[in-house]
Amino acid sequence: MLSVETRVEQLRQAGLAKVRENDLEAGLALYDEALALVVDEAARELITINKADALIALERGGPEVQELARVIMRRRNPRHVCLAAYALQYKNRLEGDFKRALFYGQLALNAAEEASDLAYKRAVLVDLGNVYEMDSQIGRAIECFESALTVLDSGDPLQRLSRGYALENLGYCHLLKDNTDVGIAFIHQALDLLEDAMGRAEAYIDLCYGHIDKGELDRAKSYGEQALAIANDNRQIRNAHYLLGEVAYKSGDTETAEHHFERLATFYPDFRNLKNVLFALDLRRMVNLKL
């Protein structure tokens, strides 16, 4: 017969697997089953963090989410502190509070270093870079992505996706710094690693942006159309229509430009003059494609 500790860990691992499959409700049910059985306080704390993480992904609150700050204050286990701070970083990033997200991200990084855990450290560095990027602190973002790449093993297939995302975002940051050729090169390296539609669409959008900067409008159009063909995320769809509209306008194809700007305008029903503004102004330097 299985011990209670073994059964609890089986349930927790099954919950993690469901969350990785994006079946968050099933994951929550498994965590609840584990919490009903658990006796050990350290195990209870870890399952609470796992459940809070799933709740945050569903944009819900709950006592487990409220418990995360107490986990950090108790500091019983540096790995638990890292996971709790990492979850709060994500929560605040979703809510657009980048100052708090950076605070918790730095706490998570410090805890990962205290635990000497490279897996946690590289994950935190990539997410910290994302928050700095969203907050338009591009120099700091570059530092984080470069640091992440130093602790990502290029030969480890399990780290392939993380390395791809770090390279992709590093490339975009270099585009914003007007290091266009450097940025494009990093994004092409990322494309060799990214197999998911979300990651590839992001890379195609950023390549479209970069080739507009270089005046290579045919290449920009090709990448923009590839992005639009596979994008499912509203932000990516908006960005693809915006950049394809810019490509068409710069190419003298006002009919196609109008089509893309009209599609973009449907995402902003309160901004009635958006299409006219886009025809009048090139807003690429004022737009953060990661928001």
Phi and psi in degrees as a GROMACS rama.xvg file:
@    title "Ramachandran Plot"
@    xaxis  label "Phi"
@    yaxis  label "Psi"
@TYPE xy
-69.7248  142.884  LEU-2
-72.4354  162.219  SER-3
-60.873  -42.123  VAL-4
-60.6371  -42.4755  GLU-5
-65.9642  -43.4317  THR-6
-63.4579  -41.8207  ARG-7
-60.8255  -43.6124  VAL-8
-68.5671  -35.462  GLU-9
-60.727  -43.5673  GLN-10
-65.2036  -41.0871  LEU-11
-63.7049  -45.7279  ARG-12
-63.5226  -38.3917  GLN-13
-65.0001  -38.1968  ALA-14
-62.778  -44.1292  GLY-15
-60.2516  -40.9885  LEU-16
-62.9577  -41.717  ALA-17
-64.8072  -39.0057  LYS-18
-64.899  -41.5175  VAL-19
-62.4822  -30.6263  ARG-20
-82.3972  2.42659  GLU-21
67.1897  21.0463  ASN-22
-95.8977  74.1371  ASP-23
-67.854  -37.5302  LEU-24
-63.4921  -42.1794  GLU-25
-64.1821  -38.2618  ALA-26
-61.7943  -43.2406  GLY-27
-60.8377  -41.2908  LEU-28
-62.9575  -40.1009  ALA-29
-68.2229  -39.5883  LEU-30
-63.1221  -40.807  TYR-31
-62.6722  -38.9582  ASP-32
-64.2769  -40.4862  GLU-33
-66.5292  -42.0594  ALA-34
-64.4039  -29.7297  LEU-35
-70.9226  -21.747  ALA-36
-102.698  -26.9263  LEU-37
-65.7168  141.571  VAL-38
-114.366  -41.9967  VAL-39
-65.632  130.776  ASP-40
-69.3054  -36.0911  GLU-41
-65.7332  -40.763  ALA-42
-66.4543  -40.2552  ALA-43
-59.901  -42.6949  ARG-44
-62.2204  -42.8854  GLU-45
-66.3616  -43.1141  LEU-46
-65.2645  -37.1125  ILE-47
-60.9137  -42.7148  THR-48
-63.3101  -45.2326  ILE-49
-58.9333  -44.3126  ASN-50
-66.1592  -41.362  LYS-51
-59.8187  -40.1082  ALA-52
-60.5583  -43.3531  ASP-53
-66.6574  -39.9107  ALA-54
-62.4296  -40.8019  LEU-55
-63.6301  -41.2415  ILE-56
-61.1432  -30.7994  ALA-57
-87.036  2.88027  LEU-58
57.3631  43.767  GLU-59
-116.177  157.933  ARG-60
-100.671  -168.198  GLY-61
151.365  167.532  GLY-62
-60.8716  -29.9496  PRO-63
-67.6997  -38.6226  GLU-64
-65.7586  -41.3047  VAL-65
-64.7117  -27.6014  GLN-66
-72.8745  -19.4399  GLU-67
-58.2391  -42.3139  LEU-68
-64.0036  -35.3688  ALA-69
-70.2875  -33.7685  ARG-70
-59.5584  -43.5845  VAL-71
-64.6132  -42.7122  ILE-72
-69.0678  -35.1874  MET-73
-69.8423  -35.1174  ARG-74
52.5215  43.7331  ARG-75
-71.6537  -34.3575  ARG-76
-145.92  121.04  ASN-77
-60.4341  -30.9584  PRO-78
-68.5661  -40.0176  ARG-79
-65.6586  -40.0547  HIS-80
-60.3968  -43.8294  VAL-81
-59.9017  -48.1919  CYS-82
-64.6998  -40.1929  LEU-83
-66.1369  -45.1177  ALA-84
-66.5083  -37.6354  ALA-85
-62.1478  -41.6453  TYR-86
-65.0494  -40.4583  ALA-87
-70.9086  -31.8769  LEU-88
-59.1031  -46.0772  GLN-89
-65.4864  -42.0869  TYR-90
-58.5459  -47.9826  LYS-91
-71.2149  -30.3704  ASN-92
-65.6047  -43.5882  ARG-93
-59.3059  -36.1245  LEU-94
-84.1703  -0.757375  GLU-95
78.6477  11.9266  GLY-96
-95.2616  83.4124  ASP-97
-70.1529  -30.0919  PHE-98
-61.897  -47.8111  LYS-99
-67.87  -38.0168  ARG-100
-60.3567  -42.018  ALA-101
-67.4254  -36.7421  LEU-102
-60.4535  -49.8707  PHE-103
-71.7863  -32.3299  TYR-104
-62.9076  -40.2459  GLY-105
-68.4061  -38.2403  GLN-106
-59.4556  -43.4143  LEU-107
-63.108  -40.5425  ALA-108
-64.4775  -43.6137  LEU-109
-61.5877  -41.0658  ASN-110
-68.0301  -37.9005  ALA-111
-63.6092  -39.3115  ALA-112
-68.5889  -38.1622  GLU-113
-62.6714  -38.25  GLU-114
-80.6659  -6.03995  ALA-115
54.0099  41.9074  SER-116
-110.036  104.208  ASP-117
-68.0666  -31.0975  LEU-118
-63.1684  -46.2189  ALA-119
-66.0329  -41.0575  TYR-120
-61.4444  -45.3725  LYS-121
-68.8906  -35.7247  ARG-122
-64.0588  -43.2883  ALA-123
-66.3561  -41.3636  VAL-124
-61.6687  -41.0345  LEU-125
-64.2404  -43.819  VAL-126
-70.5312  -36.5655  ASP-127
-60.4193  -42.9004  LEU-128
-58.949  -40.7942  GLY-129
-61.3493  -41.7111  ASN-130
-68.8302  -43.918  VAL-131
-59.3365  -38.5287  TYR-132
-63.6136  -45.8434  GLU-133
-63.9439  -32.3775  MET-134
-86.8172  8.97511  ASP-135
59.9637  26.1133  SER-136
-96.4271  75.9771  GLN-137
-70.1321  -37.0451  ILE-138
-60.7545  -44.1622  GLY-139
-66.8593  -37.3268  ARG-140
-60.8594  -45.4135  ALA-141
-58.6519  -42.6757  ILE-142
-58.9081  -43.4862  GLU-143
-66.0305  -45.7004  CYS-144
-66.1499  -39.1536  PHE-145
-65.1598  -40.5296  GLU-146
-64.5952  -40.7355  SER-147
-59.7249  -41.2847  ALA-148
-65.9023  -26.3223  LEU-149
-73.2153  -21.3535  THR-150
-109.499  7.58368  VAL-151
-98.7535  125.261  LEU-152
-84.3685  111.778  ASP-153
-64.5278  -17.9133  SER-154
-93.6126  -1.80253  GLY-155
-94.9986  113.865  ASP-156
-62.5465  -25.7903  PRO-157
-70.4583  -20.0643  LEU-158
-100.331  4.45088  GLN-159
-58.006  -47.4042  ARG-160
-66.3294  -44.217  LEU-161
-61.2986  -42.143  SER-162
-64.265  -40.1123  ARG-163
-61.0841  -45.0253  GLY-164
-67.0268  -37.6215  TYR-165
-63.4376  -44.2212  ALA-166
-65.2492  -40.883  LEU-167
-62.1594  -47.8407  GLU-168
-69.3346  -36.0103  ASN-169
-61.0651  -41.4138  LEU-170
-61.1021  -44.3172  GLY-171
-62.0713  -41.0975  TYR-172
-59.9152  -39.859  CYS-173
-67.9244  -32.6992  HIS-174
-60.0491  -41.879  LEU-175
-68.1353  -24.8249  LEU-176
-88.5449  8.67238  LYS-177
65.9826  18.4723  ASP-178
-92.4052  65.1386  ASN-179
-63.0491  -46.414  THR-180
-65.48  -38.8785  ASP-181
-62.9187  -46.0696  VAL-182
-60.9584  -45.4409  GLY-183
-61.6868  -39.33  ILE-184
-63.2399  -43.1223  ALA-185
-62.6057  -40.6659  PHE-186
-67.1462  -36.4985  ILE-187
-66.2322  -36.3377  HIS-188
-61.0943  -40.304  GLN-189
-62.7512  -41.277  ALA-190
-61.0472  -27.6262  LEU-191
-69.003  -17.1204  ASP-192
-109.266  -27.2563  LEU-193
-86.0273  122.861  LEU-194
-113.232  -14.3751  GLU-195
-83.0477  150.005  ASP-196
-61.6607  -38.5796  ALA-197
-60.9297  -47.9327  MET-198
-66.9932  -41.3286  GLY-199
-69.3321  -39.5353  ARG-200
-61.3455  -41.0531  ALA-201
-60.8394  -44.1286  GLU-202
-64.5334  -42.9212  ALA-203
-62.4887  -40.4809  TYR-204
-61.7351  -45.0471  ILE-205
-69.1422  -33.3715  ASP-206
-67.5365  -37.6336  LEU-207
-57.9888  -47.6472  CYS-208
-58.0982  -47.3921  TYR-209
-63.8212  -41.2218  GLY-210
-74.9137  -24.6871  HIS-211
-61.7451  -44.9099  ILE-212
-57.32  -37.3361  ASP-213
-82.5497  -3.36479  LYS-214
75.8105  14.4885  GLY-215
-95.0662  78.4261  GLU-216
-71.5805  -32.9798  LEU-217
-65.2379  -42.96  ASP-218
-66.9167  -40.4714  ARG-219
-59.7144  -44.4779  ALA-220
-61.7729  -42.7242  LYS-221
-60.175  -46.065  SER-222
-68.6918  -38.2993  TYR-223
-62.9763  -40.9515  GLY-224
-68.8899  -36.5632  GLU-225
-64.1708  -39.1311  GLN-226
-63.3944  -47.7766  ALA-227
-63.6036  -31.6499  LEU-228
-68.079  -27.4004  ALA-229
-116.209  -7.13714  ILE-230
-71.5078  134.094  ALA-231
-116.711  -17.3304  ASN-232
-83.848  134.313  ASP-233
-58.7439  -39.4411  ASN-234
-61.0713  -43.5345  ARG-235
-67.9681  -38.9889  GLN-236
-62.9439  -43.9928  ILE-237
-58.7251  -48.5256  ARG-238
-62.9824  -39.7185  ASN-239
-64.7257  -44.5713  ALA-240
-63.1895  -41.3158  HIS-241
-61.9017  -50.5441  TYR-242
-68.8473  -37.7956  LEU-243
-65.5962  -33.6836  LEU-244
-63.6634  -41.2067  GLY-245
-64.1424  -43.0984  GLU-246
-60.3448  -47.0228  VAL-247
-62.9911  -43.7381  ALA-248
-62.741  -43.6065  TYR-249
-68.8124  -22.4949  LYS-250
-87.4056  -3.24194  SER-251
85.0784  9.62482  GLY-252
-97.5716  80.9004  ASP-253
-69.4455  -27.3827  THR-254
-65.9849  -46.5925  GLU-255
-67.6462  -38.5687  THR-256
-59.8784  -43.1472  ALA-257
-62.7752  -40.2252  GLU-258
-59.0333  -49.1453  HIS-259
-68.3934  -39.9288  HIS-260
-67.7504  -34.0536  PHE-261
-66.3239  -41.0713  GLU-262
-63.7482  -40.8712  ARG-263
-62.2893  -41.7988  LEU-264
-62.495  -24.3959  ALA-265
-65.4619  -21.2925  THR-266
-80.8883  -11.9455  PHE-267
-130.07  67.6318  TYR-268
-62.8414  -22.814  PRO-269
-83.5242  -10.9011  ASP-270
-104.2  82.0328  PHE-271
-68.2994  -26.3738  ARG-272
-99.5355  16.753  ASN-273
-57.3554  -45.3611  LEU-274
-59.6625  -42.5861  LYS-275
-64.7223  -38.9413  ASN-276
-62.7261  -42.5586  VAL-277
-66.4151  -33.6145  LEU-278
-70.8161  -28.371  PHE-279
-87.0983  -30.8397  ALA-280
-131.759  143.119  LEU-281
-91.2073  107.955  ASP-282
-97.2023  10.1564  LEU-283
-58.0574  -36.1527  ARG-284
-76.9592  -11.04  ARG-285
-102.118  -5.28853  MET-286
-107.313  130.474  VAL-287
-95.9136  110.405  ASN-288
-69.1616  -8.97948  LEU-289
-92.6481  0.986418  LYS-290
